Structure formats: structure tokens, C-alpha cells
Amino acid sequence: MTQPVPRTPQTDPVAEPAPDCPTPTPRGLAQRWCALSALHGRTESYIERALQAAHRLSVREFSVLTVLSEQHDGPGGHLRMHQVADAVVLSQSATTRLVTRLEERDLLSRYLCADDRRGIYTDVTADGLALLAQARPTHDTALSEALAAAALRPELAPLVRAVETLAPTG
């Protein structure tokens, strides 16, 4: 059972307003963009703390494990490094460092592509899949808690509703 993250000014995703948000008009594009950015940043920070505390796993590490685990719908489920970078929105060098850290923990493996020796594939190990299965409830609980807290803020509530009503992809 996943324990909720205690709320403090440091862990509450809606503790204080985002100071850099312009307020020229209540419906200005910049203000809406800032609200979206605030929702993302606060939610990601909340999830980060929960994953780190319970599993020693960052949000980016969780994302990489998730993306790679979803490639296992048949033989050869894996991604090239540039595909991993695109999927988790990181530069190739940051992705390489992240994959190296996960590989050192035996959560991922890398190997050369049989068809193209220049290509390097990344795949989740059994330990990586096990950690992901343990961490998913923590992630999902933290996400729900962060969105529930954000929904209490008038400027974020419409965005939370939009996220909650998006149709699943895939």
C-alpha cells in the first residue's frame, strides 16, 4: 500500500502562486501558458518527491522505464536511444546519462542492433520491470493527489479538468 506524501509548504503542489506569471489580462495566452507550466511543474515536483522517498527513482527514470516497458508487445520490444530521448523529452546527452545510471542499477540494458551495428537499443531488465511495477502505484497516487490539490486553485482547475477528461492514447 502506498503511503501519501505528507503536505508541507515544500511538498504541497499548490502552496503558493507562481511568481513569474504575467497578469495583463485574465484570459491572456501568456497567463494560460504560465498556468499550464505551473500545473506541470508542481505536479512533477510532487511526484518526484514521492518516487524518490519510496523507490529512489526520479520522475525521468520512471518515465524511461515506462516508455521502454510499453515496447514489450512482442519479440524485440526496445527503442533506440534517440527514440527514448524523444519519448521523455530530453536531449540525447541527458538521455545517455540517465540510461547509464539506470544500466548501472541493472534496471536497463543496452545492446547493438543486429541489422545496423551503429544503432544502440535500450531495453528494460526484469529488475527494471519489477521496480516499475512497485513504483506505479506511488506515481499514480501522487499524481492524483497533486491534481486534486491543483483543482482547488481557480487558475489551475480548468487545466486539471482538461487533463482528467483527455481520451487515452494508444
Contacts in CASP RR format, 6 or more apart in sequence:
PFRMAT RR
TARGET T0000
AUTHOR 0000-0000-0000
METHOD contacts of the structure
MODEL  1
MTQPVPRTPQTDPVAEPAPDCPTPTPRGLAQRWCALSALHGRTESYIERA
LQAAHRLSVREFSVLTVLSEQHDGPGGHLRMHQVADAVVLSQSATTRLVT
RLEERDLLSRYLCADDRRGIYTDVTADGLALLAQARPTHDTALSEALAAA
ALRPELAPLVRAVETLAPTG
2 54 0 8 1.000
2 137 0 8 1.000
2 138 0 8 1.000
2 141 0 8 1.000
3 54 0 8 1.000
4 141 0 8 1.000
4 145 0 8 1.000
5 11 0 8 1.000
5 46 0 8 1.000
5 49 0 8 1.000
5 50 0 8 1.000
5 53 0 8 1.000
5 142 0 8 1.000
5 145 0 8 1.000
7 149 0 8 1.000
9 15 0 8 1.000
9 16 0 8 1.000
11 46 0 8 1.000
11 49 0 8 1.000
12 149 0 8 1.000
13 42 0 8 1.000
13 43 0 8 1.000
13 45 0 8 1.000
13 46 0 8 1.000
13 146 0 8 1.000
13 149 0 8 1.000
13 150 0 8 1.000
14 42 0 8 1.000
14 149 0 8 1.000
14 150 0 8 1.000
14 152 0 8 1.000
14 153 0 8 1.000
14 156 0 8 1.000
17 38 0 8 1.000
18 34 0 8 1.000
18 35 0 8 1.000
18 37 0 8 1.000
18 38 0 8 1.000
20 34 0 8 1.000
21 31 0 8 1.000
21 34 0 8 1.000
21 35 0 8 1.000
21 38 0 8 1.000
22 30 0 8 1.000
22 31 0 8 1.000
22 34 0 8 1.000
23 31 0 8 1.000
24 30 0 8 1.000
24 31 0 8 1.000
25 31 0 8 1.000
31 155 0 8 1.000
35 155 0 8 1.000
35 156 0 8 1.000
35 159 0 8 1.000
36 159 0 8 1.000
38 155 0 8 1.000
38 156 0 8 1.000
39 150 0 8 1.000
39 156 0 8 1.000
39 159 0 8 1.000
39 160 0 8 1.000
39 163 0 8 1.000
42 146 0 8 1.000
42 150 0 8 1.000
43 143 0 8 1.000
43 146 0 8 1.000
43 147 0 8 1.000
43 150 0 8 1.000
44 59 0 8 1.000
46 142 0 8 1.000
46 145 0 8 1.000
46 146 0 8 1.000
46 149 0 8 1.000
47 59 0 8 1.000
47 62 0 8 1.000
47 139 0 8 1.000
47 142 0 8 1.000
47 143 0 8 1.000
47 146 0 8 1.000
48 58 0 8 1.000
48 59 0 8 1.000
49 142 0 8 1.000
50 138 0 8 1.000
50 139 0 8 1.000
50 141 0 8 1.000
50 142 0 8 1.000
51 57 0 8 1.000
51 58 0 8 1.000
51 59 0 8 1.000
51 61 0 8 1.000
51 62 0 8 1.000
51 135 0 8 1.000
51 138 0 8 1.000
51 139 0 8 1.000
51 142 0 8 1.000
52 58 0 8 1.000
54 135 0 8 1.000
54 138 0 8 1.000
55 131 0 8 1.000
55 134 0 8 1.000
55 135 0 8 1.000
55 138 0 8 1.000
57 65 0 8 1.000
57 131 0 8 1.000
57 135 0 8 1.000
60 88 0 8 1.000
60 90 0 8 1.000
60 98 0 8 1.000
61 98 0 8 1.000
61 101 0 8 1.000
61 102 0 8 1.000
61 107 0 8 1.000
62 132 0 8 1.000
62 135 0 8 1.000
62 139 0 8 1.000
63 87 0 8 1.000
63 88 0 8 1.000
64 84 0 8 1.000
64 88 0 8 1.000
64 95 0 8 1.000
64 98 0 8 1.000
64 99 0 8 1.000
64 102 0 8 1.000
64 108 0 8 1.000
65 102 0 8 1.000
65 107 0 8 1.000
65 108 0 8 1.000
65 124 0 8 1.000
65 128 0 8 1.000
65 129 0 8 1.000
65 131 0 8 1.000
65 132 0 8 1.000
65 135 0 8 1.000
66 132 0 8 1.000
67 79 0 8 1.000
67 84 0 8 1.000
67 87 0 8 1.000
67 88 0 8 1.000
68 78 0 8 1.000
68 79 0 8 1.000
68 84 0 8 1.000
68 108 0 8 1.000
68 122 0 8 1.000
68 123 0 8 1.000
68 124 0 8 1.000
69 124 0 8 1.000
69 128 0 8 1.000
69 129 0 8 1.000
69 132 0 8 1.000
71 77 0 8 1.000
71 78 0 8 1.000
71 79 0 8 1.000
71 123 0 8 1.000
72 124 0 8 1.000
76 123 0 8 1.000
77 123 0 8 1.000
78 121 0 8 1.000
78 122 0 8 1.000
78 123 0 8 1.000
79 87 0 8 1.000
79 121 0 8 1.000
79 122 0 8 1.000
80 113 0 8 1.000
80 119 0 8 1.000
80 120 0 8 1.000
80 121 0 8 1.000
80 122 0 8 1.000
81 92 0 8 1.000
81 95 0 8 1.000
81 96 0 8 1.000
81 99 0 8 1.000
81 110 0 8 1.000
81 119 0 8 1.000
81 120 0 8 1.000
81 122 0 8 1.000
82 92 0 8 1.000
84 95 0 8 1.000
84 99 0 8 1.000
84 122 0 8 1.000
85 91 0 8 1.000
85 92 0 8 1.000
85 94 0 8 1.000
85 95 0 8 1.000
88 95 0 8 1.000
88 98 0 8 1.000
90 98 0 8 1.000
99 108 0 8 1.000
99 110 0 8 1.000
99 122 0 8 1.000
102 108 0 8 1.000
102 128 0 8 1.000
103 109 0 8 1.000
103 110 0 8 1.000
105 127 0 8 1.000
106 125 0 8 1.000
106 127 0 8 1.000
106 128 0 8 1.000
107 124 0 8 1.000
107 125 0 8 1.000
107 127 0 8 1.000
107 128 0 8 1.000
107 131 0 8 1.000
108 122 0 8 1.000
108 123 0 8 1.000
108 124 0 8 1.000
108 125 0 8 1.000
108 128 0 8 1.000
109 122 0 8 1.000
109 123 0 8 1.000
109 125 0 8 1.000
110 120 0 8 1.000
110 121 0 8 1.000
110 122 0 8 1.000
110 123 0 8 1.000
111 120 0 8 1.000
111 121 0 8 1.000
111 123 0 8 1.000
112 119 0 8 1.000
112 120 0 8 1.000
112 121 0 8 1.000
113 119 0 8 1.000
113 120 0 8 1.000
113 121 0 8 1.000
124 132 0 8 1.000
147 160 0 8 1.000
147 163 0 8 1.000
147 164 0 8 1.000
150 156 0 8 1.000
150 157 0 8 1.000
150 159 0 8 1.000
150 160 0 8 1.000
151 157 0 8 1.000
151 160 0 8 1.000
151 161 0 8 1.000
END
